Amino acid sequence: MDIQRKKGILDVCVLSVLQKEPSYGYMIVREVSECIEISESTLYPILKRLENAGCLTNYKQEHNGRMRKYYEITDMGKEKVREFLSEWDEMKRIYAFVSDKSE
């Protein structure tokens, strides 16, 4: 998959995980990995980029005597997911067009 396309898809996958509830790095990787390959070393720059863009915030909370960083989606992040879903309908039409012309 094209690296730029995958980058955008990973962003939306991370945000969609956070729509359910706030989460932390390891769990986000686990959930996103169900549909697309991602590692923790790939995730953290994505989280930082999304945070800088105003799509998520973070907070720390103690868990089993250790501090854990949780990420939470913002309204802007939810809007980014909605935009992706509306654009996806257009992408399906383009795919059908290209597929039809390629046969």
C-alpha angles and dihedrals in degrees: 000000000000109000095230093049091048091049091056092045092050090052091054093044091053091048092048091055089053093050088073095051142319112287144176133242102269093048092046090053090048094051097042090047088066088075108017134017115260134157131203089251088058095042101057096058087048091052091048092048092048091048092050089050091054094247095120144012132206139216135179125240131177116250121177092342094311131097113246125193114228126195124213129191119240129212088263089055091050089051090052089056091049090050091051092052093050091047090049091067088058091047090053090054091049091048091052090049094049092043092051092049092047096058 
